[in-house]
Amino acid sequence: MVYILLIIFWASISSSSGQQYYDYSDCSLDSDSYPGSRYTCNSSQKSCLTFLVYRANQQFQTLSNVTDLFQVNPDESNEALRLNNLTSPSKMLPPGREILIPINCSCSGQFFQANFSYVVPGSTTYSDIACSVFESLLKSRTLGEENQLQENDLKAGSKLLVPLKCACPDDFSSSKGVKYLVTYPFVEGDTLDLLRMKFGISLEDLCAANLLAPNPTVYPNTTFLIPLKKYPIMNLQITDSQPPSPGFLPTIDIETTGQSKLRTLYVVGSAVGFCLVLVALLVCGLYVKALRKWKVERLLSFNARSSCSIASPRSAQTARSSTNSCLSPDLLVGVTYSLCNYSIDELKRATKGFSEDARIGDQAYKGMIDNVQVMIKQMRFEDTRQVVDVHSKINHINIVSLHGFCYGENGTPWPYIVLELPSNGCLRDCLFNQSNYLRWHKRTQIAFDVATGLHYLHHCIFPTYAHLSVNSRNIFLTTSWRAKLGNVRPLKRNSSISSSVKGWVAPEYLLHGSVSEKVDIFAFGVVLLELLSAREDMDGRLFKDSTGFLGGASEGGCFERLRSFMDPALKQDYPLAEALCLAVLAKACVEDDPLHRPSMDDIMKVLARMV
């Protein structure tokens, strides 16, 4: 843990800039902190004027009530009146009406926050105050940590410190013209599309400010940062996120003019209703029948090429026939909607008859299909099922995607899978190529991308998986030098050791077959050492000897030993402090005792400061 403390200390004083993470977890969640649960001080600005969004409710029905809650001074109250296009601070606002509140955001320790005090009016809890009164603008756990002397069941009159989430633009954002980061609390029914229309900004800018890939999923009771290049103006023509529910439905009085008219109305209404029920039953019956017929035809005609999804490189205009399926129909039915079914002739054309020139590994070939470079791997039947099953559960930018498969035909005994093949090849080949070496910023980005992919496998899918085959030959680089994890066919927990694992691996996995995320963290440490030195060590002796000075037992100069370990192709064109930080992190990852290795959360927090 000494290594992690050193890393976190270094990261806290680093001048590297980066945006803030979006925290998916609910405001009331009381477990360990997630990235983004508080916004880190990653800016040269230690304080700034910014804004947050609050919604009128039954407890705070006027602008005056809201500004009192946030202790806004009189000058700022007038500004809030103008900012929200209101004429009077005492005007009653409809529930759900969004209000912009100016606040002063400052760096306190490691985190940005806007500090307010709150006097508890009655018996309540931290969760009620954070998630209801302050509408998820901070986590209940954060409120509890800032008021540790108070019990969770708070009594009337208790005075609390309320550190609301806020952030100042970092150096990179400021260079792009961003002046304000507005804190926006999501509620049920909110979408990023509504948010961008309210503030007139692009979806790409929204996602970038919160370190999210395009078209992410957002959740209620969480917060989002809105990057603005000018003074905030909300488009009030856009429907509020949570309009108040009506207390009653309007009714129309029907004036009766006699018993006969009322009886006629009943008869006509009953006849119309009966006809509508019959029509609905008929439509449902036809739909069910057509659906069953379509499923049967889909299964029987699976040998015809399925049209590919948008992310697939295959064109929906072509179709191939194939015969003698070697995979179970139970497997195929589940994958026909997203994967392509290639014929063996297509694979032969792509690899020039599986020639040696196309071979890139053991039973692996590269080829071109529809002008897209792919990797074609021969698999055993049981391995093919495992790969398809795993890839059906994952979808991540830092993991090589599965395009399709060929399940055997015309006497072909083995199935093949067709995978994405990033254009710059594997990391090991790029490190070996000294004539076109990887610059330092590319290496830190690659490390962060690999860590992000592993974090996804370890924490973001169910059931969670350990990769168990992380090495520089299974990491591929795109045209823009972003890293993707390949060979993702992880074993579930308590599985036997994989015979395909080679190189310096975690001792508990090698000796006892113990499977856990710590095996991947050990392998990640080896990849870090390769990124630093460009060397490949199959048994760990070279790396152990070369990094012994990091343990504190060496008499030589720490920085001189580090420079001698680094890749000579870099020619000292790298920040020495960052290089030392990565070396210390790698040393911690390859500890023999898995309990002494850092978690993937710790690793990502360190690397996020460098990219």
N, C-alpha and C positions, 0 to 999 in steps of 0.2 A: 504493500500500500504506500510505501515511501515514494515509489515511482509515480503513482497516480497523483499524490499530493504535489510533487514537483511539477508534473504536467499541468495540473489545474492552476497552480501558482503562475507558471509561465504564461498559460493561456489568458489569465486574468489581466496581465500587463501587456499582452501583445497588442500591436497596433493594427493587426489585420482586421479587415472589416467584413461584415456579412449581414444578411437580413435576419429577421426573427422567424422562429418556428411557429407553426399553427398547432395548438394543442387540441387533439380530438376528444379528450376526456371531459366528462360532465363536470360542471361547476361544483357539485356536491361530493364528488369522488374524493375519498379520504385516504387513498393509497399513496405509494411513492410518487414523487413529482415526475411529470413528463416534460420532455423538451417543449418549451413554449408556455408552460404553466405560469412562468413569469418571464418578462422580456429582459434580456441581458444587456448590460451597458457595453455595446460594441461600437460606440461612436465617440469621436473626439469632443462632441458636444456633451457636456455634463448636465445641462438643463435646457429646456426649451418651452415655448408656449405651444400648446397643442389643444386638441379637442377630443371629447368623447360623446357618444350618442346615448341618450336615456329616453325611455318611453313613459309617457304619462300613464298613471294607473289610479285606482280608487284611493290610495293613500296620498299620492302626490298628483293633484288634479290641475294645478296651475303652474305657470312658469315660476312664480314667486315661491311656491312650495319646493320646486326642484332646485332652484338656486340656493335656497336656505339649506337644503340637504347637502349640497356641494360647497357650502360656505363661500359663495361667490360674492365679491365685494360690490359696492354700488356701481362703480364705473363699469365693471365687467357685466353687471346685471343689465345695464342699458345696452351693452354690446350684444348680450344674449338675446335681448328683445329684438334688435335689428336683425341679428343673425338668423332668427327663426321666423321672421316675417310676421311678428305679432305686434299689436297696437297697445296691449295692456298686459302687465304681468299677472293681473288677477283674473284674466279671462279663463273660463273653464275649458279645458282641453279634452277632446274625446279620448277614451282609453286606447292606448296603442300609438298615439301621436308621437312621432320621433322628434327629439329636441337636441340641438347641438349645444354643448356646454364647454366654454373655454376653461382650460386647466393649466397649471404649471407642472411640468413633468421634470423630474430630476433623478440623477443616479445616486442610489443609496446602497453602498456596498457593491454587490455584483449586479444589481437589478435596477431598472427604471421603475419609478412608481410616483404616483401623485397622492400625497398623504392628507387624509381628512380624519376628523374625530367624529364619533357617533355615540350619542347617549341612548342606551337601551331603554325603550319606553315600557317594556313589560317582559315577562318571562319568555325567553326564546332560545335559539341555538345559533351557532356560527353559520350553519348552512342556510338558515332562514334569512339571516342578515346579508350574507354574500350573494346568495342566488335569487332572493326575492326583493329585498329592499334595494340592493345595489345591482340587481338584474344581471348577475354573472360577470360583472366587471372585475371581479377577482375570485379566486378559488377559496372555498371554505377552509381548506387546509392552510392556505397562506394567512388568512385572518386569524386562525388559531395559533399559528407559529408566531405572529407578531404580538399576540396577547396571551403569552403562555401562563401568566399569573392568574388568568381568569378561568373559571370552570366552563365546560361546554354548555351546561344549562345556565344561561346568563340570567341575572336578576335585574329588575327594574332599577335604573339609575347607574348601572355600570357604564363606564366611559371606555370606549375602544378606539384604538388606532386602526384606521382603514387604509391600507396601501393599494390603491386602485392600479390596474395594469395600464401602462402607457409606454410610449417609446419615442425617441428622437431619431431623425434620419441619420444613418451612418454616412461615412465619408463617400462611399460609392454612390449611395442614393442621392446625396446632396449634389454630387457632380453631375447627376442626371436631371437635376432641377427639382427634386422632391423637397418641399418645404415643411410639410406636415404629415404625420402619421396618426390618423384618427382611429381611436379605439371603438369598434362597433360590436355590440353583443348580438349574437344570433338567437332567434326564437323560432318556434315551429312555423314552417312555411317559408322561411327565408331561403333565397337562392343567390348565388353569385351573379346571375343575370340581372336580378332585381337590384342588387347592390351596385353594379356598374352603371345601370341606368340612373339610379338616384344621384350618383356623384359624378357621372359623365367621364368615366375612365375606362380603360380597356381591361378585358379579362386577364390578359397576359401580365399587366402591371400589378393587378390584384394578387395573382398567384405568385409572382416573383417576390413581392414584399413579404409573403408568408411562407416562402420556401416550399411551394407546392408545385406538382406537375400540372399541366393543363387539365381542365375539367375534373377537379377533385370533388370528393364528397365532403360536405360540411354538416355540422351537427348543431342542434339547439343547445342553449346553455353553454356556449363557447364564445370566444372573442376572435375578432379578425382585424388586421391593420389595413387601413385604406390610405395608400400613398397619394398625396395631393400636391400639385405644383403651384397652386394658388389658394387664396382664402376659400374655406369650404362653403359651398352652396349646395343645399339639397333640393332636388326636384320634387316638390310637394305634389306634383300631378301623378307621380307613381304611387300606386296603392300601398298603404302602410302594410308592414309585414303581418301584423296580427290585429285586424279590425275587430272591434267589440261585437260580441254576439248579440243579436236582438233579443229583448226580453220577451217578446211575443210576436206572433205572425199576424199581420193585418187581416181582418176579415171583412167580407162584404155582406151587408144585410140584404136578405132576400124577402121581399114583400110578398106575402102569400095572398092570393085573391080568390081562394076557394079550395074546397076539398078536392075537386076534380083536377085542378092544375097541379096540386101537390102529388096526387096519385100518378098523373102522367109523368111528372118529373122522376119519380121513383122508378117507374117502368122503363123509361128511356135510359136512365143512368144504369140500371141493372143490365139491360140488353147491351149497351156499349161496353160495360165492364166485362161481361161474359165473352163478348167477341174479342176483346183485347187479350184476355187470358188464353183463349183458343189459339190466337195468332202467335202469342209468345211461346206456348207449348210446341206448336208446329215448327217454329224457327229453331227452338232449342233441339228438337229431335233431329232436324235436318243437319244442324251444326255438328252434333255428336256423331251422326252417321258419317258425315264427310270427314271429320277428324280421324275417326277410326280407319277409314279407307285410306286416307293420306298417310297415316303411320305405317300401315301394312305396305303400301307402295314404296314408301321411303326406305323401309328395311330391305324389301326384296330387290330394289333397284340401286342398292348402295354401290354396286360396281361402277355406276356412272359417276363421273366427277361432280362432287358437290361444289357449289359456288363458294368462294372464300369470303371471309370477313373483310372489313375495310383495312385492317392492319396486315392482311396477308398479301404477299407479292403476286399471288395468282390472279389471273383475269377471270371474271365470271362468264366470259363468252365461250371458253373452251371446255370441252368435256372429253374424257377418255374412258374407254371401257376396260374392265379388268375381270379376271375370272379366278376361281379357286381361292377364295379368301382363306387365309391361314389364321386370322384372329377371330376371337369369339364375337358373335353379333352383339352380346351384351355390352362389350366394350365399345364397339363401333357406333352403336346407337347414340351413345353419350357424347361423341366427339364430332359427328358429321356436320354440326352447325358452325364449327369454328375452325376446323382443320381441313387441309386439302388431301385428297386421296390420289397420289401420283402413280402412274404406271411405271413398270420397270424400263420400258423403252425411253421414257422421258429422262429417267435417271442415267441411263447409258449415254444418251445424247449430251446430257449436262456434264458428264465426267469423261467423255470420249472413250466410252467402253470401260470405265473404271481403270483408266491407265495409271501408270506409275507417276506420270507428271501431275496428275490430279490428286495423288495421295498426300495427305497432310498429317497422317497419324495412323495408329493401329486401327484398321478397318474404318478409316475415316477419309473422306474425299471432299474436295471443293469443286464447285461447278456453278454454272449460270443457268437459271431458270427464269424465263420472262425478263431477262436483263437485270436480274437481281442475283447477287452472289450468295450462295447457300453452302452449308456443310451437310454432307450426306453420310450417315453413319450406319453401319450394319449392326444389328442388335439380335439378341436372343428374344424369343417370344415373351418370356416372363419379364425381361428387362424393358421391352417395348411397352408392355402394359403399365409397368411402374412409371416410366417416363411420361406417358400420356396422362396417367392419373395425377402425377405431381404437377405437370404443366396446366392441367385443367383447373388447378386451385390457385395458381400464381399469375400475376400480371404486373410486372415491374420494369421500369426503364433501365435498371442496372442488372437485369437478368436476361440472358439470351433467350429469345422466344422460339417456340416450336411452330413451324409453318405447316407441317403435314407429315405423311408417311406413305410408304409403299408396303402393302401387307403380303406380298408374295404372289406370283402368278407365272403361268407358263413354265412350270417346273422350277421356279426360283425357290430355294429352300429357306431363305432367311428374309425376314422383314427389314426395312430400312426406315430411319426417321430423317426428316429434312428440317434443319435448323437454320436460324439466322446466322450469318457469318460476317461480323463486322470487318470493314475493309482493311484495317491496319493490322489484322492478324493478332496473334497472342502476345502477351506482355513479355514473355521470355525472349521471343525473337526480337522484339523492339529494344530490349535492354542489351541484347547481344550485338545489335547493329550500332557500332561505335561511330560510323560515318554520319549517321542521322540520329544523334542521341536525343533522348527525352529531356527537355528542359525542366527546371525545378518545379515551376508552377504546374506543369502537366503531371508530375509525379505525385504531388500532394492532392491534386484533383482525382487521380486514379485511386489513391488510397482511400479518399473519402467516398468515392463511388462504390468501391468494393465493400467498405464498412456499411454503407447504406443498404446494399443488396443483402448482406448477411443479417443486418438488423431486421429486415423485412421477413426473411425466412425464420428467424428466431422468435419474433414477437408479433407479427402482423397477419399470420395465416393460421388456420386451424384444420388439422393438428399442426403444431409447430414442427419444424424440421431442422436437423443439422446437415450441412452440406457434405462434410467428411472428405472432400476432395479439393480443397482450396489450395491452389498453387499457381505459379506464374504462367503455366501452360494452359490452365483452364480459365484464364482471365483474358478477354478479348477487347480490342480497342477500336472505336468507331472512327469515322473520318475526322470528327472534331476532338479526338483523343479522350473520349469518355469511356469508362470501363464498364464491361458487362460480365457477369459471372456465367461461365458455361458449365457443361456436364452436370446439370442439376438433376440428379436422380437420387436424392438423399434417402438413407435408411431411417426407419422409425426407431424410436428409443428401444433399447434392449435387443437390437439386432446384432448379428454376428459381424465381425470385422470384415471389411471389404478387401478382397485380394488385389483390387486395382489401385489401392492407395500406395503411392511411392514417395520416396524422399524423407526428409526430416519431419516426423509427425509427433503428436503428443504422446508421451510415454504411457499414459494410462490406456490409450487406445491401442497402442502397439502391443502392450504386454497383456492386457486383460479384456480388450475389446469394448471398453467402457465408452458409450456414446452419449455426448452432451454438447451444448453450445461451446463449452470450453475447448473442445477439440478444434473447432473452427477458429477460435480466438488464437490458439497456439499457431495454427497454420497462417492466420493473418499476420502474426508477428514475423513469421519467416518471409512472407511477401514484402513486409515493410523493410526488412534487412536487404532483400534483393533490390528494392527500389532505391535504397541508399547506396549500395555498393555495386550494383549491376552483376554481382556474382551469383552463382548457383551452388548451393551446398547440399549434398544428398544425405549426409548423416549428421550435420550440425557441428562438427568439430571445428571447421573453419570459422563459422560465425561465433561460436563460444569463445575461441581464442581471440578473435578480433574485437569482441565487445566486452572482454573481461574488465576493461578499465571502468565501465559504467557501474560495476558493483562496488567501487570504492577501495578495492585492494591494490590497484595499480599505483606505481610511484611516478609514472610518466605524466606529462601534461595532458589533461583531459581533451582539450581542443586539438592539440597536435595529433593525438591518437585518433580522434574522430576524423580529422582531415585525411589521414593516411588510409582510413577505412572507406571513405567516400569514393564514388565512381570518378575515376580520373577524367572522364569525358566532360564532367561538369565544370572542370577548371576553376573550382572555388566560386563559381557563379551561382551562389545560393546563400540565403540567410543562415548564418552559423547557429543562431539560437533555435530556428525551426528544425535544422538538421539534428541538433542535440535533443530536442523534444521528441522527434520521431524515433531516434535511436533509443531513448529511455522508454518510450512507449513500447517499442518492439521488444526490448529486454523484459519488460513486465509481462508481455503476452506469452513469451516462451519460457516462463517459469515452469519448473517440473511439477510443482504442486498446483493443481487446477484452481484451488481456492485462493491462491495468491494472484491469479490473473485478473485483469480488469474485466468489467462487463462491457458489452457492446455499446450500451448507453454512454459509459465513461469515454470510450474510444471516440464516439461520434462527437461528443462535446469538445474534445481536444482538436480533432481534425477540422471541425466546422470553423475554428478560428483561423485556419490557414488558407481556406479556399475562397 
